[in-house]
Amino acid sequence: MPTQYDVIIAGGGMVGSTLACLLGNVGLRVAVLEAHQPQAFSPSDPYDLRVSAISRASQRALVNAGAWVGVAARRATPYEAMFVWDATGDGEIRFDAADLGEPDLGHIVENRVIQLALLDAINAQANVDLYCPDKLATFSVNPDAIEVTLQSGTVLQAKLLVGADGAQSEVRQLAGIGLETNDYGQKGLVCVVQTEFPHQETAWQRFMPNGPLAFLPLGGGSCSIVWTLPADRADALVMLDEASFCRELAQALDYRLGEITAVGERAAFSLRGRHAEPYILERIALVGDAAHTIHPLAGQGVNLGIKDAVELAAQIHQAHGDIGSLRVLRAYERARRGDNVLTQKAMEGFRLLFGNTLTPWKILRNSGLNLVNRMGFLKYEMAKRAMGI
């Protein structure tokens, strides 16, 4: 006989585990399928390449999931300001938490720290079971349930299967859900660096014609960088010797933080926009990167995914009747698709706007940045929306 659950979640990453904890909080029986254990953590470890800018809304979700205490106990770096400027002119904009009456704008956190904290929260819930290492092999949809077979041969049954298994989602592929894809022809180069001058608890972002460069503050004076570049240029910079790379990087940030004094491992990953059509089928729902990926220039990818988890958990909690029905799942899709599409298109629009080197466009965007910077109400409404407050 299959083991019975209310919800099966394929993928125990940041989004899937957040959803599991939120559902566990309201007494549902949840199974989480995860192929890999998160990497172990020690405070003496160097910072990971993969970090996320966690918004205040995402922090609130992690608090509700019982995971934020575990994040804070490991390491998370609050940032108190954000400074953005255009490399082609004098346009700039600055956001300050103090002007909003807030302690910070968000936190920069390593992905593995979030996953480990969520794993602690899952292990603390008697009604949430983690199948790890294991993953989905096949599933079959029945009139009143969905039956899932794992690679280990274990068979589970539930009212709903959630695909939180990333951009290459097996749930999405096995369900035959279509995917709209936009290859940006770019890569995101990531590494952790030390700088001559302190980062001032500020996230720095310079928009250049070939892509934005972000320096995100970490503890100990380190910064995590995300540098969007044409794919071939990113690959070349990954292979460059350390001294030459440090010079290129300092110059790209216009020496705002002085010289780059040390750099760790470098990596580059391809950037593609994706959107599933639809997010849901009978007894199946997609969340996070399984449903959508966006350009990383504003660091909103994981925050959108956590919003998905929060909304799906809310719809399931308030559902009357079958939680895997199209009636319930359509309410989730209606609530999230518009925000995800709008954010994706906005990021693509910014990419094209700042990549245009024609003089009229340079004048427009520089004057626009300066105008918004002077319009306190509009500027801080934008900040509040991004923070989710």
C-alpha positions as CSV (number, residue, x, y, z in Angstrom):
1,M,0.0,0.0,0.0
2,P,1.3,3.5,-0.8
3,T,2.2,5.7,2.1
4,Q,-0.5,8.4,2.4
5,Y,0.2,12.2,2.4
6,D,-1.8,15.3,1.8
7,V,0.9,16.9,-0.4
8,I,4.1,15.5,-2.0
9,I,6.8,18.1,-2.9
10,A,9.4,17.2,-5.4
11,G,12.4,19.3,-4.6
12,G,13.7,20.2,-1.1
13,G,15.5,23.4,-2.1
14,M,14.7,26.9,-0.7
15,V,11.2,27.1,-2.2
16,G,10.1,23.5,-1.8
17,S,11.2,23.3,1.8
18,T,9.6,26.7,2.7
19,L,6.3,25.3,1.3
20,A,6.7,22.1,3.2
21,C,7.2,23.9,6.5
22,L,4.2,26.3,5.9
23,L,2.0,23.3,5.1
24,G,3.3,21.4,8.1
25,N,2.4,24.3,10.3
26,V,-1.3,23.8,9.6
27,G,-1.2,20.1,10.3
28,L,-1.0,18.7,6.8
29,R,1.0,15.5,6.1
30,V,3.8,16.4,3.7
31,A,6.5,14.4,1.9
32,V,9.5,16.2,0.5
33,L,11.7,14.5,-2.1
34,E,15.3,15.7,-2.4
35,A,18.1,14.1,-4.3
36,H,21.0,15.8,-2.5
37,Q,21.7,16.7,1.1
38,P,22.7,20.3,1.6
39,Q,26.4,21.0,1.9
40,A,27.6,21.1,5.5
41,F,28.3,24.5,7.0
42,S,30.9,25.9,9.5
43,P,31.2,29.6,10.4
44,S,34.9,29.3,9.4
45,D,34.1,28.2,5.9
46,P,34.6,30.7,3.0
47,Y,31.5,32.2,1.6
48,D,29.7,30.1,-1.1
49,L,29.4,31.3,-4.7
50,R,25.6,31.1,-4.7
51,V,23.9,33.6,-2.5
52,S,20.4,35.2,-2.5
53,A,19.2,38.7,-1.7
54,I,16.4,37.8,0.7
55,S,13.7,40.5,0.8
56,R,11.8,41.4,3.9
57,A,8.8,39.5,2.6
58,S,10.9,36.4,2.1
59,Q,12.4,36.8,5.6
60,R,8.9,37.0,7.0
61,A,8.0,33.7,5.2
62,L,11.1,32.0,6.6
63,V,10.2,33.2,10.1
64,N,6.8,31.7,9.6
65,A,8.4,28.5,8.3
66,G,10.5,28.3,11.5
67,A,13.7,28.7,9.6
68,W,14.9,32.3,10.1
69,V,16.3,31.6,13.5
70,G,18.6,28.9,11.9
71,V,19.6,31.3,9.2
72,A,20.5,34.0,11.7
73,A,22.4,31.5,13.9
74,R,24.6,30.6,10.9
75,R,25.3,33.8,9.0
76,A,23.3,36.4,7.1
77,T,24.4,39.9,6.1
78,P,21.9,42.7,6.3
79,Y,22.3,45.5,3.8
80,E,21.2,49.0,4.7
81,A,21.4,50.8,1.4
82,M,21.5,50.2,-2.4
83,F,23.3,52.4,-4.8
84,V,22.7,52.0,-8.6
85,W,24.2,54.0,-11.4
86,D,24.6,54.1,-15.1
87,A,28.1,53.6,-16.6
88,T,27.2,55.8,-19.6
89,G,26.4,59.0,-17.7
90,D,25.7,60.6,-14.4
91,G,22.4,58.9,-13.6
92,E,22.2,57.3,-10.2
93,I,19.7,56.3,-7.5
94,R,20.2,55.4,-3.8
95,F,17.9,53.7,-1.5
96,D,18.4,53.9,2.3
97,A,16.7,51.8,4.9
98,A,16.9,54.6,7.4
99,D,14.7,56.8,5.2
100,L,12.1,54.1,5.3
101,G,12.3,53.8,9.0
102,E,13.5,50.2,8.6
103,P,16.6,48.5,10.0
104,D,17.7,47.1,6.6
105,L,16.5,46.6,3.0
106,G,17.1,42.8,3.2
107,H,19.8,40.2,3.8
108,I,22.4,38.5,1.6
109,V,22.4,34.8,2.5
110,E,24.2,31.8,1.1
111,N,21.7,29.4,-0.4
112,R,23.1,26.5,1.6
113,V,22.6,28.4,4.8
114,I,18.9,28.8,4.0
115,Q,18.6,25.2,3.0
116,L,20.2,23.9,6.2
117,A,17.9,26.1,8.3
118,L,14.9,24.8,6.4
119,L,16.1,21.3,6.9
120,D,16.2,21.9,10.7
121,A,12.6,23.2,10.5
122,I,11.5,20.2,8.5
123,N,13.1,17.8,11.0
124,A,11.3,19.6,13.8
125,Q,7.9,18.8,12.3
126,A,6.5,15.3,13.0
127,N,4.1,15.5,10.1
128,V,6.7,16.4,7.4
129,D,8.8,13.5,6.1
130,L,12.0,14.0,4.1
131,Y,12.9,11.4,1.5
132,C,16.6,12.1,0.9
133,P,18.5,11.1,-1.1
134,D,15.6,10.1,-3.3
135,K,13.7,11.6,-6.1
136,L,10.6,11.2,-8.3
137,A,10.7,8.6,-11.0
138,T,7.1,8.4,-12.3
139,F,3.6,9.4,-11.3
140,S,0.0,8.6,-12.3
141,V,-3.0,10.9,-11.8
142,N,-6.1,9.2,-10.5
143,P,-9.6,10.7,-10.1
144,D,-9.1,11.4,-6.3
145,A,-5.3,11.2,-5.8
146,I,-1.9,11.2,-7.4
147,E,0.4,8.2,-7.0
148,V,4.2,8.9,-7.0
149,T,6.9,6.2,-7.4
150,L,10.4,7.2,-6.2
151,Q,13.7,6.0,-7.7
152,S,14.1,3.9,-4.6
153,G,10.9,2.1,-5.5
154,T,8.9,3.6,-2.6
155,V,5.3,4.5,-3.6
156,L,3.5,7.5,-2.1
157,Q,0.0,8.8,-2.6
158,A,-1.4,12.3,-2.0
159,K,-4.0,14.8,-3.1
160,L,-1.4,17.1,-4.7
161,L,2.1,16.8,-6.2
162,V,4.1,20.1,-6.2
163,G,7.0,20.6,-8.6
164,A,9.6,22.6,-6.8
165,D,12.4,20.8,-8.6
166,G,14.1,23.7,-10.4
167,A,14.5,24.9,-13.9
168,Q,14.9,21.4,-15.3
169,S,11.8,20.2,-13.4
170,E,11.0,16.6,-13.9
171,V,7.5,17.1,-12.6
172,R,6.9,19.7,-15.4
173,Q,8.4,17.5,-18.1
174,L,6.6,14.3,-17.0
175,A,3.3,16.3,-16.9
176,G,3.9,17.6,-20.4
177,I,3.6,21.2,-19.4
178,G,4.9,23.6,-22.0
179,L,7.7,26.1,-21.4
180,E,8.3,29.4,-23.1
181,T,12.1,30.1,-23.1
182,N,14.2,33.2,-23.9
183,D,17.9,32.6,-24.1
184,Y,19.5,35.9,-23.2
185,G,22.9,35.0,-24.8
186,Q,24.5,36.0,-21.5
187,K,26.1,34.4,-18.5
188,G,26.2,35.4,-14.9
189,L,29.8,35.4,-13.5
190,V,29.9,34.8,-9.8
191,C,32.7,34.9,-7.2
192,V,33.5,36.3,-3.7
193,V,36.0,39.1,-3.4
194,Q,37.7,41.4,-0.9
195,T,37.9,45.1,-1.7
196,E,40.3,47.9,-0.7
197,F,37.5,50.0,0.7
198,P,34.6,48.8,3.0
199,H,31.3,48.0,1.3
200,Q,29.4,50.1,3.9
201,E,26.6,47.5,4.2
202,T,25.6,48.7,0.7
203,A,24.6,46.7,-2.4
204,W,26.3,48.3,-5.3
205,Q,25.1,47.9,-8.9
206,R,26.5,49.5,-12.0
207,F,24.6,49.2,-15.3
208,M,26.9,48.8,-18.3
209,P,25.9,48.3,-22.0
210,N,26.9,44.6,-21.9
211,G,25.2,43.9,-18.6
212,P,25.0,44.9,-14.9
213,L,27.6,44.3,-12.3
214,A,26.5,43.9,-8.7
215,F,28.6,43.8,-5.5
216,L,26.5,42.4,-2.6
217,P,27.9,42.9,0.9
218,L,28.9,39.9,3.0
219,G,30.5,39.6,6.5
220,G,34.2,40.2,7.1
221,G,34.4,42.9,4.4
222,S,33.7,40.4,1.6
223,C,31.4,41.0,-1.4
224,S,29.6,38.5,-3.5
225,I,29.6,39.6,-7.2
226,V,27.2,38.8,-9.9
227,W,28.4,40.1,-13.3
228,T,26.2,39.8,-16.3
229,L,28.2,39.5,-19.5
230,P,28.0,38.1,-23.0
231,A,28.6,34.4,-22.7
232,D,32.0,34.3,-24.4
233,R,33.2,37.3,-22.4
234,A,32.2,35.7,-19.1
235,D,33.9,32.4,-20.1
236,A,37.1,34.4,-20.9
237,L,37.0,36.2,-17.6
238,V,36.6,33.0,-15.6
239,M,39.8,31.7,-17.2
240,L,41.8,35.0,-16.7
241,D,44.7,35.0,-14.2
242,E,43.8,36.4,-10.8
243,A,45.7,39.7,-11.1
244,S,44.2,40.6,-14.5
245,F,40.7,39.6,-13.4
246,C,41.0,41.8,-10.3
247,R,42.0,44.8,-12.4
248,E,39.1,44.1,-14.9
249,L,36.6,43.9,-12.0
250,A,37.8,47.0,-10.2
251,Q,37.6,49.0,-13.4
252,A,34.1,47.6,-14.2
253,L,32.9,48.9,-10.8
254,D,34.6,52.3,-11.5
255,Y,36.8,51.8,-8.5
256,R,33.9,52.6,-6.1
257,L,35.3,50.1,-3.6
258,G,38.9,50.7,-4.7
259,E,41.1,47.8,-5.9
260,I,40.1,44.2,-5.6
261,T,42.5,42.7,-3.1
262,A,41.5,39.0,-3.2
263,V,39.2,36.8,-5.3
264,G,38.0,33.3,-4.7
265,E,36.7,30.6,-7.1
266,R,35.0,31.9,-10.2
267,A,32.1,30.4,-12.1
268,A,29.7,31.4,-14.9
269,F,26.2,30.1,-15.6
270,S,23.9,30.6,-18.5
271,L,21.0,33.1,-18.2
272,R,17.6,32.2,-19.6
273,G,14.1,33.4,-19.0
274,R,11.5,30.6,-18.7
275,H,7.8,30.5,-18.0
276,A,5.6,27.4,-17.7
277,E,2.2,27.4,-19.4
278,P,0.3,26.6,-17.4
279,Y,1.5,26.4,-13.7
280,I,-1.1,23.8,-12.8
281,L,-2.9,20.7,-13.9
282,E,-5.3,18.5,-12.0
283,R,-3.4,17.5,-8.9
284,I,-0.1,19.1,-10.0
285,A,1.3,22.6,-9.3
286,L,4.6,24.2,-10.1
287,V,6.4,26.7,-7.9
288,G,9.7,28.6,-8.1
289,D,12.2,27.9,-10.9
290,A,10.0,25.0,-12.0
291,A,7.4,27.5,-13.1
292,H,9.6,30.5,-14.0
293,T,13.1,31.9,-14.1
294,I,14.0,35.5,-14.7
295,H,17.1,37.7,-15.4
296,P,19.1,38.1,-12.1
297,L,19.7,41.8,-12.5
298,A,17.4,42.7,-9.5
299,G,18.0,39.5,-7.6
300,Q,14.3,38.7,-7.4
301,G,14.3,35.0,-8.5
302,V,14.2,33.3,-5.2
303,N,11.9,35.9,-3.7
304,L,9.3,35.2,-6.4
305,G,9.6,31.5,-5.7
306,I,9.0,32.1,-2.0
307,K,6.0,34.2,-2.9
308,D,4.7,31.2,-4.9
309,A,5.2,29.0,-1.8
310,V,3.4,31.4,0.5
311,E,0.4,31.8,-1.9
312,L,0.0,28.1,-2.6
313,A,0.2,27.3,1.1
314,A,-2.5,30.0,1.7
315,Q,-4.8,28.6,-1.0
316,I,-4.4,25.0,0.3
317,H,-5.0,26.1,3.9
318,Q,-8.2,28.0,3.1
319,A,-9.5,25.4,0.6
320,H,-12.8,23.8,1.2
321,G,-12.7,20.3,-0.2
322,D,-10.1,18.7,-2.5
323,I,-6.8,20.6,-2.3
324,G,-5.6,19.0,-5.6
325,S,-8.6,20.2,-7.6
326,L,-8.4,22.7,-10.4
327,R,-10.6,25.1,-8.5
328,V,-8.0,25.4,-5.7
329,L,-5.0,25.4,-8.0
330,R,-6.4,27.9,-10.4
331,A,-6.8,30.4,-7.5
332,Y,-3.0,30.0,-6.8
333,E,-2.1,30.4,-10.5
334,R,-4.3,33.5,-10.9
335,A,-2.7,35.1,-7.8
336,R,0.9,34.5,-8.9
337,R,1.2,34.4,-12.7
338,G,0.6,38.2,-13.2
339,D,3.3,39.2,-10.6
340,N,5.8,36.7,-12.1
341,V,5.2,37.8,-15.7
342,L,5.3,41.5,-14.8
343,T,8.6,41.0,-13.0
344,Q,10.1,38.9,-15.7
345,K,9.2,41.4,-18.4
346,A,10.4,44.3,-16.3
347,M,13.8,42.7,-15.9
348,E,14.0,42.0,-19.6
349,G,13.0,45.6,-20.3
350,F,15.7,47.0,-18.0
351,R,18.2,44.7,-19.7
352,L,17.3,46.1,-23.1
353,L,17.1,49.7,-21.9
354,F,20.5,49.8,-20.2
355,G,22.0,47.8,-23.1
356,N,21.1,50.5,-25.7
357,T,24.0,52.7,-26.5
358,L,22.1,55.3,-28.7
359,T,22.5,58.8,-27.3
360,P,18.8,59.5,-26.9
361,W,18.3,56.4,-24.8
362,K,21.4,57.2,-22.7
363,I,20.0,60.6,-21.9
364,L,16.6,59.2,-21.1
365,R,17.7,56.6,-18.7
366,N,20.3,58.9,-16.9
367,S,17.8,61.7,-16.5
368,G,15.2,59.2,-15.4
369,L,17.4,57.7,-12.7
370,N,18.2,61.2,-11.4
371,L,14.5,62.3,-11.5
372,V,13.3,59.2,-9.6
373,N,16.2,59.7,-7.1
374,R,14.8,63.2,-6.3
375,M,11.2,62.0,-6.0
376,G,11.3,60.6,-2.5
377,F,7.7,59.2,-2.4
378,L,8.0,57.3,-5.7
379,K,11.5,56.1,-4.9
380,Y,10.5,54.6,-1.6
381,E,7.2,53.2,-2.9
382,M,9.4,51.3,-5.3
383,A,11.7,50.2,-2.4
384,K,8.7,49.1,-0.3
385,R,7.3,47.0,-3.1
386,A,10.6,45.3,-3.7
387,M,11.0,44.6,0.0
388,G,7.4,43.4,0.4
389,I,6.5,45.8,3.2
